[in-house]
Amino acid sequence: MLSLASINNDALLNTDIKIIVFDCYCFNYILKNMKGNQLKYFLVILFFLNIGNICRAQVLEGAVKDEYGKNIEFVSIFIPELSQGFSTNEEGKFSFKIAQGTYTCEFRHLAYQTEIFTVNIPQQQPLTVVMKPKIYELSEVVVKQNAEDRARAMMRQVIARAPYHKNQVSEYNSTTYIRGSFKIDKISGIMKKLNRKMLKENDIDDGSAYIQESVNEVTYKNGQVNQRITAIKDNFPEFAQIDISAAWRFNIYDMENDMFITPLSPKAFTYYDFTYKGFFVENDKTVNKIFISPRRNDNRLISGYVYVFENTWDIHSYELSGKQQMIEYGLKQIFGEVLPNIMMPVKNQITASFSIMGNEGKINSVSSIKYSNIKANSQNLENRLTQTASSKKQEERRQKIKSLIEKTDFTNEDAAKVKSEMEKFENEKNRENIGRKTGKYEIITSFNVEKDSINKNLNSEYWDSIRTVPMLDYEILSYKRSDSLALVKPPKKEKKKSPLMKIISGENYKLSDTEYINYSGIININATFNAVDIFNYRQKIEYRKQFKNQTALQLIGEVAYSFGRKQILWDTKLRYYYYPELRAVFYINYGNKTVDFNETDGINMTSNSLSSLLFKKNYINFYGKHFLQIGNNIDIADGWRLSVDAAYQKRKQLHNNTNFSIFRRSKKYRSNEPVNSYIEHDSTLIHSSHAFTINTRLSYTPCQYYVRRGRSKRIVRSDFPTFSINYQTGIAGIFNSVSNFDLFTFEVAHNVELDILNNISYTAKIGKFLTTRRMHFSEFAHFNLAEDDVMFSPFDDLRTIVQTYNSSTNEWFFHINFTYTTSRLLLKRLVFERSLMDENIYFSYLRTPQLKHFSEIGYGMSNIFRIAGLGGFLGFENMKYKFVRLKISINLGN
């Protein structure tokens, strides 16, 4: 279905995690456009409209039980006349309001036979539905030696047709009801002691529950999904506001998923086994039950059942489960026939339970969807493939798809080919349907959420009238409890920071809806230590203004004091984002800083600070830079980006100003002069000087896919490398500049996502200095080296080769970095099967006039506890063993 193309499986799971840690943002919705009497009239009209609707609506209620009288939880109730799904709750009860009339009600559950009733509204008495266990029949099977399970052949058909099935509909409207609840089963003793005041103020204890309900109007047309939240109700504490508006969006057809590999992926046969479990007949259609099981232990693989229709091979429903760290989750989705032979999701359910350091809880989210104004692209795949082709290329693609699908010996490779061709076929059709000019690689599917003017003040009668899943007892008690507390407790007065506290702790000043200032605060320490500056203490302030045409102005100011140099340093950055369609930005940088000679690819400052303070190992050498830089970046065509900047610099030679460290006090720091053979022959390379330089960079990424949000453009991905040409020149005589050189470089970089479990990244860079009449050492070619053994950056970016500046050159160079990342290579197979830790193979090669054929191979583990890495590296020079090193990386972010 076209509506499913923009769905993100991890959206709700991320929301669930945010609920757990209370790491969420407060809602800031108000009725913006109504003031004074307008607002009063609006509320009066709304009240009478609601009363009218409630009077006309009738209640359909009852319970669903099995043959032994046990209630059946979460039974899906689909009413074809309304194209809407409802559900029972955990107690098997249902109650919802619909208009007077006669309806067909389909009661569906994955473990029970579908029951279909005709009901007349108004209802005379509550309806009791008895469902019988679903009996799965096994069709006749011809047993052959080494024959594969028939489920695999079925799944090939499902996978091949998935792009078509997610693109069946070109347009629809829907009303979606979403309810999410979070129940705290247990709070650990440590948590209660550490947060006693907060828990008491918010009346949070074992058994506390919180609920949010929302009504969402969704419109979909040719890949564009717009969701408008029209009403919302919740009782979450102010500090833990959440947004469950994405709860309806997960689905099995989504291939772009960072949480798990979907069973509909073309590579699913690599990661999953499929077992046929029988079939049942529903509405004269055969539905096959297929069990999905991971072929290995990995948290990014899921298990469960998927139910698919015979012949059409689209999804009837599925019930899947998985585990991420200490969270176990379940995903259920029921599809309904909203048009003849077109199935769309009508009910979603997400459950999760967690146990983290003695804290336990449950999360439950249900959503039901009512469709209207549905327009189909075509009635079936066969008709779609026999329509008149709009081009020769499209006709060739149609014939290729048909010949593959009609094969009797349909293989995994055929399924992958069909899926690829179907995606291209559907994307071409989408572009035809749009009726407007778009870039060749523009991804037209997009998703927008509107949250303005949300009504939060609707009474309980309104929610009773639209609720499609009855409230549970603990949810009802939760609402009553929060209402009672609101009556007893006076509203809290917002504590305002004093001007002094704002300066001390920092503050985000919102000047308007499009303008703000953010100040870091005195106590938010941002300081580094080195032998030149001693301590370098910094403060930062940022101003940003967003304009109506999606252009923006940003000003960042950073002030620092160098205790070693005994002077104030600063760095100011002005950014004007003036052409969103072309990602264009004009910038001016002005400052006076202490910087690394290898400013672009040098060792992390935090790592150098700790190694200097603790062990008196100062890996970085510094110089003073007083500079003015003016530049511009812009997309000149799809995939082509041009960057040009001019800079004037006053460079100052610096020396060590301290011998202080916590340990090894008798040892001296090594000199601030970089160790490099060129400097040994010409010390003027690090002397104070003036320079005027111009840098031009042109990069090209073929087939670069992007999405638009209004005028703004965001790059999504490309299946091809990025090729870059860079030319840098120093011009003597301008503003006393003495720099006179020319450097030409060519670079290829690519990040290949094989799937969420395997990734390859590489860079290859070659450069040549055409002239070197006069240079400063900072203008040399430097490389990503990691002399330190404990790094504060991932291994992907830094290598363990030689002394930091030893390989820097102003002649020529060739450099390669390669990393292969996989979820299961060696130790994951033997010891850490269930861990999210990744394993990596590293290779790097560097060739300069001074460094002959230096290469390095390594094995490492990354993403340990999400921030740490451990790796071992072997170094070789001229194919001869040079060293072995063990390294630790800690990635603390920027």
N, C-alpha and C positions, 0 to 999 in steps of 0.2 A: 504494500500500500504506500502510496506517495507520502501519506502522512507520517509514515514511520521512518522516513529517510533522515529526519533531523533529530532522532531520539538519541539520548546519551544514557547508557546503562549506569554509569557511575554517579549520575547526578543525585539520585536519592540516597545511595549508599554513603556518599560524602555528607549529605544532609544528616543521615543517621548518626554518623560519627560526630558531627558538630553538635547534635542534640546531647550526645553522651558527655562531651567535654564542656558543654555550655559555651562553645566558641562561636557565637552567632551574633548577628547584627539586629538591632531594634528596628521595628517597622516605623517608617516616618510618613505614613499616609494621612492626608487631610483632604477635605473638600475645598479645592483651591479656588474654584471659579464662582463660588456662591457666598455672598455676604449679606448680613442684615436680614431684611424681610425675604429676600430670595431664598435663603437657607430655610427659614421657617415655613414658607409656602411649600418648598420642596419636600420637607419632612412630613407635612400634613398630607400632601398628595400621596406620598409614598405609603403613609400609614393606611389611608383608605384603599389604595390599590392592593395592599397586602391583605386587608380585611376581606376585600372582594374575592381575591384569589382563594383564600382559606375557606370562605363560605362555599365556593363552587367545588373545591376539591373534596374527594372522599378518601376514606382510609381503606387500604387493602392490607390486612394483617393476618398473622398466623404463625405457625411453627412447622419445621421440617424434622421428621424423625425417621429412624430406621425401623426395621420390622420388630425390633425388641423395645421400642419406645424410647431409645436413646436419641437425644437431640444431635443433629448433624450441623456442624459449624461451617460457616462461610460457603453456603450453597449459592450458586449464581442463579439469578432469576432474570431471564431475558424476555422482554415483551416486544415482539416484532412490530406491532402497530405503532409503538413509540420509538422504535430503534434505540431502545435504552436498556441498560442493565442495572439490576439491583442486587442485593445480597442479604443473606442472613448474617447475624452476628455470631460470636463464639458460643452463644447459648442456643443457636438454631432458630432464633426468632426473626421475623421480618415484619416491617411496618412502614408503609410509605403512602403518600397521598397522590392520587391521580384523579382525573376528571371522570365524571359519570360516563358509563359505556360498557361495551363488551370487549374483553381482551383475551388473547392467548398468552398463557404464562408457561414458559419452559424452565423447569427446575433442573439445573445441571450441576453435577459434581463429578470429579474425576474418578471417584471410587464407587459411584452408584449409577444405576440406570436413569436416563433422562425421563422425567415425568412431565407430561403436557396437559394442562387444564385450561378450560374455557371458564372465565369468571365474569360475573356480572357485577358492575359497580352501580349503586351502592351495595355493599356486601352485607348479607343478613347476619352472618356469624363468622368468627375467626376460622380460617382455613387450616386444616391439618393435612399436611402432605407426607405420605409414607413412601420412602424411596427404598428400592431393593438393591442389594449389592450388584455391581456391574459384573456380568459374566462375559469373559473374553473368550471368543472362539478361536481355535487354531485351524487355519485352512490347510488343505492337503499339501504336503511338502514332498518333493522328490529328493531323496538323499543321494548326494554324490560325494565321492571321495574328495577331500580337501575343499569342499564347498563352503563358501562364506555365508555368514548369517544373512538372511534375506533383508534384515533391517538396513544393512549397508547399501544395498541396491535402492531401497526406498529413500534413504537419506541423500543419495546422489541426486535423485530427482528433485527432492526438496531444496537442496543447496543450489542446483542449477536454476531453478525457477524463482528463487528468493528475490532477485532484483525485480522480476515482474510483479510478484505478489506485493512488494512494498510500494509499487507504483501503479496500482490498479485504479486509484481514485485521483481525479484531477482537482476536485473541489468539494468542500463540505463545511458545515457549521456544526458545533457541538456545545452542549452544556455539560460541564464536568464537575461533579461533586467529589471533594477530596477530604478525607479525615485522617489525621495522624495523631497517635497517642504515644506517650512515653511514660512508662510506669517504673518507679524506683522500687525494686524488691528489697535491696539491702544497701546500706551505706556503711562502709568500714569504720571501725573505731578510730583509726588514724584520721580519716577524713572528717569525722565528727569533731575531733579535738582541734584540728587545724582550722576548721571553718565553722566553729560553733556559733559565732555571732551572725554570720551570713545565713546559716541554715535556720536559726531561730527567727531572724527578721522576716524570712520568706516562708516560714512554717513548712520547711522541707524535712521529711523524715522517712523512715522505712514505710513503704506502701503508698507514698505520694504519687499522684498521677497528674499528667498535664495533657491537654487536648487542644488541637487546632482544627477548625473546619473552614473550608473555603468553597465558594462557587466561582467557576471560571468559564468565561465565554471564549471559545476557541474558533477561529476562522482559518481555513486552509485553502490555498489556491496555488496550484502549479509550483509546489515546493516551498511556498512561503507560509509559515505558521505564526499566527498572532494570537497570543493568549492574554485575555483581559480579566484580571481578578476583580469581580464585581462586589463580593461580600466576603468578610472574613470574621472569624470569632475564635478567640483562644484565651487561655488562662495561664500561659507561661509567665514566669517571673520576668520583670523588666530586663534583668541582666542576661537572660537566656532566651530572648525572642528568636524564633525560627521561621523558616519559610518552606512550606511543603508543597509549593505550587508546582514543583517538578515531579510529584509523585506519580502522575499518570503517564509519564513519558518513556519509562523503560520498556524495552521489547526485544524479542529474540532476533529480529531482523537486522539490528544495528551491528555493523561490522567494526565501526570505530569505537572501540571500547578499551579503556585502560584497566578495568577491574578483572575481567575474565575473557577467555576465548569463547565466543558464541558457538554452539553446535552447528550453526549454519555457515560457519566460515569454510572457504574452500580447503583450508588446511585442517579441518576438523578431524579427518581420518588419521592424522598424525598424532592427535592428542586424545581422541576418544574412541571407545568401543561402543558399538550400537547393537542391541539385542532385541529381536522381535518378541513381543509378549502377547500377541493376539490381536483381535479386532472386535469391534461391536458395530451395530448398525443404528444410525440415528437419522431420522427424517429421510429414510431410504438412501442414505449415503454411508459408505463404509469408512470407518475411522480406525486407523492402525495405531496401536500402542507400542512405542519404542523406548527402551530403557537406555539412558546415556550414562556411561561410566568412564572416569578418567583412566587413561592407560598408564599413568604414573601419579605419584603423590606430588601435588603442587597446589598452593593456595589460589592460583589463578585458573584452576580448572574446576568445573562444577559437575554436578550429577543430578539425576532425576529422570522424569518422564516427559516425553513430548508426544502429542497426539496429532496425526496428520491424516488428511482426507486422501482416499484412494483416487487415482487418476489425475485429479487436479493438483495434488501434492502441496496444498497450502495448510496452514496451521489451524487446528481446531482448538487447542489449548496446550498449556505446558505447566509443569510444576518442577522447579529446579531449586537446588540449594548449594551453598558454598560456605567457605570459611575464610576470613581475613583476620590474621593475628588472633585476637581474643573475641572476635565477633562472628557469630554464626547467623547466616541470613537465608531467607527463603523468598523465591519469586514465583508468583502464580499469575497467570493471565488467561482469561476466557475470551474467545472470539465469538461474535455473533454475525449472522447473515443479514447485513444491513441492506443489501440489494441482491438480486438473484445471482448466486455463485460468487459473491464478493463478501469476504469475511473481514471484519475489523474488530479491534479490541473493544469490549464493552465493560469489562471489569478487571481491575488490577489489584493485586495485594502484595505487600512487602512486609515481611516480618524479620525481626532481628533480636537476638538476645546476646548479652555481653556479660563478661565477668572479668573485671580489671582490678587487681590488687584488693580483693575483698568487696568491691562495689559491683552490684548485680542489678540488671534491669532488663526490660523488654520494650521493644518498639513495634508498633503495628500501624500500618497505613493501608487504607482501602480507598479505592476511587471507582466511580461508576460514570459511564459516558453515555449521553443521549445525543444521537446524530440527527441532522436535518439538512436539507438542500444538498444531498450527495449527488455528485456527477462522476460517472465512471469513464475511464479512458477507453475501455472496451469490455465486452462481456467475458471473453476468455482469451487465453494465450494463443490458441490456434487462429482465431479471428484476427488477433493483433498481428500475427506474423504473415497473414495473407492479405493484409490491406495494401493498397497501392503504395509503392515506395516513392519517396520524395527525391531520391537521388540514387545513382548507380551504386555508390558505396553502401548506402543503407540497404539496398536490395541484396547485395552480396552478403551483408551481415545477416539478414533475415534467412537466406538460404542456408548459411552456415549453421545458424542456431537450429533450424528445422532438421537438418541432416544429422546433427549431433543428438538431438532429443529422440529421434526416431530409431537410433541404433539399439539393437537388442543387447549387445554386450557393452553397456554403458559403464565406463571406467571412472576412477577418481579424476584422472587427467581430463576426461571429457566433461565432467561436472565443473571443474575449474575453468575450462575453456568456455563453457556455456555461460557461467556466471560472469566472466569477464566480458564476453560479447553482449550479454543481456544488459550489463551496466552501461556499456557504451551506447547500446540501442536506446535504453530508456532515457539517458542523459540527452541524446539527440532529440528524442520526442519532447522532452521537457522544454528544451530550448525553442522548439517549434511552437509549443503551446504558450510560451510566455508572451509572444507577440511584441517584444521590444528588443532593442539591440543590447546584447551583452557580450562581454569578453569571451574569447574562446574557452578560457580555462576558469571562468567564473563559476563557482559552486552556487547554484541558484537556491538550494535548500537553505533556509535560515529560520531562526526561531527568535521571536521577540515577545517579551513579557511586559505588559503595561500594569502599573500598580498605582496610578494616580486615582484620586477620588474613590478609594475603596471605602465601602460602607461597613463600619465596625459597630454600628449602634442598632442593628436590627434585633427585634425582640425574639424570645424563644419560640413564639408561634410561627414566625417566619422559618426558623431553622427546622422546626417539626414538620413544616409543609414541604421542604425540599430535601430532607435527609433521606437518602436511599438505603442506608444501612443503620439499623436500630442501634442506639447507644447501649453499651454494656453497663452493668451496675456500677462498676468502679469509675466509669466515665461520667455517669450521672452524678455520683457522689462528688466527684472532683469539681464539676461545675457548681454544684450547690455549696460546696465548701469554700470555693473561691468567692462566690457571691456573698456568703455569710461573712467572710473575712473582710470583704470590701465595705460591708455595712458597719462592722465593729471597729475596724482600724481606720483612722483618718488618713487621707492621702498624704503620702510622704512629700515633704517639701524638698525640692531639689537643692542639694548642697552646692553652692557656687564656690568655686575656687577664688581665693583672694588673689590680687595681682601678683603678690610675692610668690604664692604657691604655683601660679601659672608659669612664672619664670623658672622656678626651681624644678618642677616636675614636667614641664612642657604642656603644650595646649594646641588643639586644632581649632582654629577660629573660622567659623563659617560666616563669611560676609554676606553671601546670598546663595541661592540655589546653584549658581554657576561659578562661584568665586570663594576661595578659601586661602587661609594662611596656616601653615603647620610649623610649629617650633619644637625642637627636640628636647629642650629642657636641660638645666644645668646638671642634674643628677644622672641623666642618661649619658653615662661616660662613653665618649668615643675618643680614645687616646691610644697612641702607639709609643713604643720605646725603641730607640736606636742610639748608637754611639755618637751620632752627629747632633740630633735634636734633643737628646736625652729623653724627655717626655714631650710629646706633641699632643696637646689637648685641643679638641675641636668642638665647635658648636655649629648647628645647621638650622637654617630657616628656609621655607619654600612657599612661594606664592604661585597660584594657578588660577587662570581665568578661562572659562569655556564660553565660546560665542555661539550664537544661534545657528550659524551656518556650519557648525562642527569644526571650526578652526579654534585654536587654543593658544594661549600665551603662558609660558612657564618661566619663572625666575627662581633660581636656587643660589643661595648664598651660604658659604661656609667660611668661618673664621677660626683660626687656630693660633696658639701661642707656642713657639719653640723655646723651651727652657735652655737648650744648648746654644742656639743661635741668638737668643735673647731678642727676639723680634716677633711682631705680629705677622702671620701669614694669612692669605685668603685665597678663595677660589670662587668666582661667580660665573654662573651659566645662564644665559638667556636663550630660550627656545621659542620659536614661533612656528606652529604647525599650520601652514597657510593653505595647503591644497590637499585635503584628505583623500581625494580619489587617487592621487599619485604619491601618497605617503610623504609629502614634501615637508621638509623642516629646514628653516634658516636658523643658524645659531651663532652666538658670540660668546667666547670664553675669555675671561680676563682674570689673572691671578698672580700670586707670588707664592710658590710652594717649594717644599723639599721633595724631590722625586728620585726614583730609581733610574739608573742609566738604562735599564731594560724596563721602561715604563709600561709597555704594552703586555709583555709576556713574562714578567718577573715573578719572583717568589711572593707568596701571600704575606702581607704586612703583619698579620697576627702571628703567623708562624715565625717570622724573623724577630718579632718583639719578644716572644716567649723564649726562643732559643738564645737570644742575647741576654735577657734578664737572668735566666736560670743557668745557662752553660757557657756564656760569653762566646757564643758562635754567631757572629754577625755576617750573614750570607749576602746582604744587600749593601751596595755602595751607592752613595747619594751625591747629587749636585743641586744647586739652587736654580730655580727657573722662574723668572719674571716674564710673563708672556701675554700676548693678545692674539687670539685666533678667531677667524671669521670663516664660516663655511656653509655649505648647502648640500642636502641629500634629496634626491628626487627619483621617482620611477619615470624613465623616459619612454618606456613601452612595457608591455607585459613581459615580465621576466628580466628586464634590463633596468639596472639601477646605477646612477651616476652620483659620485660624491667628490666634491672639490672643496679644498680649504687652503687658506693662506695664513701663515703664522709668523709673528715676530717674537724673538726670545732674547732675553739677556741671561746668559748662563754664568753661574758663579761656582768656582771650585770650593769645596767644603772639606773640613777635616774633622776627625773625632774630637769630641769635647768632654768625654768622660771615660773612666775605666770601671764604672760601677756595675756590679752584678750581684745577685743574691748568693751564688756559689762561685767557686773558682776565682776568688777576688785577687789572688796573686798573679793570675794569668792576664796578659794584655790582649785587648781587641786587635784583630788584624787591621791593617791600614785601610783607610777609606779609598785608596787607589785600587781600581779593579786590576785583577791579575790577568794580563793579556799581553801577548808577544808584541802587538803593535804599539802598545803604550810603553813597553820597555825600550823601544827604539825611538819613540816620539812622544815625550811627556806632554807636549802642547795639546794633545788630543783631549785632555781633561782640564785644561786651563780655562779661565774665564774668557768668554767671547760673546759676540752678538751674531744672530743668525736670522735670515729671512728665508722661509721655505714655502714651497707650494706642493701640495699632494693631490693627485688625481687618481681616482679608483673607479673602474668600470667593471661591473659584475653582471653575469648572465646565468639565469637558472631556467632551463627549458621546461616547458609544460608546468608552470608554477600555478597551482590552484589557489584561489582566494575566495573570500566571501565579503560581502558589503553589508554595512550597517548604516543606512542612510548614505551619506557621502563618504564615510570612512571605509577604508579597505584594509583587510587583514589577511596576510599570507597564511595559508593552511599547511601546504605540503607540496612536495614535488618528488617524482620518482627518479629524478636525474640529479647529477652533481651541480654545484655552483662553480662556475668558472670566473676567475677574477684576474684582471690586469691592473697593476698598480705602478704609477710613475711618480717618483718623488725627486724634487730638485732643490738644491740650495743656491740662491742667487747672491753673489757678492756685490757690495757697493750700495745696497739699499738699506738705509738706516744703520750704516756702519757694519753691515753684515759681512762676515768673513767666510761664511760657509759657501762652498763651491763644489758641488757634486751632483751626480745623476744616478739614480737607482731604478732599475726595472725589475719587477717581480711578476711571476705568473703562479696562480694557485688553483688547485682543485680541491673541493671539500664536499663531503656527502655523508649523510646519516641515513642508513638504510634500515627501516623498521621491517624486519622479516615478519614479525608478529609481536604480541606483547611479551613473549618469552625470549625472543632472540633479536639481537640488534647488532649491526655493523656500522662503525663510523671510521672515517679515514680523512686525512688531509695530506696533500703532496704540494710542496712549495719549492720553486726554483727561482733564484735571483742572481742578478749580475749588476755590479757597479760599473757604469759606463765611464764615469770620470770621478776622480777623488783628489781634486787639487787641494782642498782644505776642508777638514771635517772636525766635528766634535764627536767624542766617543758615543754619545747618546744617539747619533745618527747612523751608527753601525747596524748591521743585521744581527739581531739577538734571537735566542731560541727558548722554547719552553723547557727549561731545565729545572731540576729539583734536587739541589744539593742536600737539603735537609731531610732527615729521616722521619720526622713527624710533620705532616703537611696539613694545611687547613684548606685544601682544595681537592677535588676528586682526582684520581689517577688519570682520568681521561685527558686532562689538560696539562699535566706536568709529568716530566720524566726524570729519571735518576741517572744522569749521564756523567758529567764531569763538573769541575768547579764552575760556578755560576757564569762567569764572563769569559772563560778560557777559550770557548769556541766562537765568540763574536768576531765578525769579519767585516771588512769593507772591500772584498774582492768578489767572490761568488760563493754560492752555497746550493745544496740540495737537501731537503728535509722531508721525511715521511713519518707520520704517526698513524697507527692502526689499532683499533680496539674491537674485539668481538665479545659481546655480552650475551650470556645465556642463563636461563633459570636453573639448568641442571647439567653439569658437566662432569665433575669429579666428586668433590666433598658433599655436594647435595645428594648424590646417589648413595653415598656411604653413611653419612652422619646426619645432615641437616635437611632431610627431605621436606619437612613441612614449613621450613623457614622461607621468608620472602627474600632472603639474601640472594644476590646474583653472583655469578662467577664470570671472570673476565680473562681473556687472553690478550696480551699487549705485545706490540712490536713497534720499534722505532729505528730509524736510520738517519744518520747525519753525515754529510760529506762537505768539508770545507778545505781550503788550502792547508790549514794547520791540522785538521782532524781527519785522518785517513780511514774511510770506511768504518765509521763507528756505528755499531748496531746493538740492539738491546731486545731481549725477550723477557716476558714476565707473566706470572699467573697471580691473580688477585681475587679477593672477595669484596664486593661492594654492597652498599645498602644494608650493612649490619646495624641493627637497631635504627635503620633508616638514615643514619648520618655517618657511620664509620666504614672504613675500608682497611684491608690488610693485604699486602702484596709482597711477593718475592721477585727479584729481578737479577738477570745475568747480563753482564756487559761484555762486548767483544770489540777489539780493534784489529783491523786487517785479518779478521777471522781467527784471532787469537784471544783466549780468555783474558778478561781484564779485571772483573770484580763480581761479587755477589752481594746483594743488598736486600734487607728486609725493611719494608716501609709501612707506616701507618698514616691513614688520611682521615681527617675529621672535617666534614663539610657542614659549616655553621651558616651557610648562606652568605648573602651580601651584607 
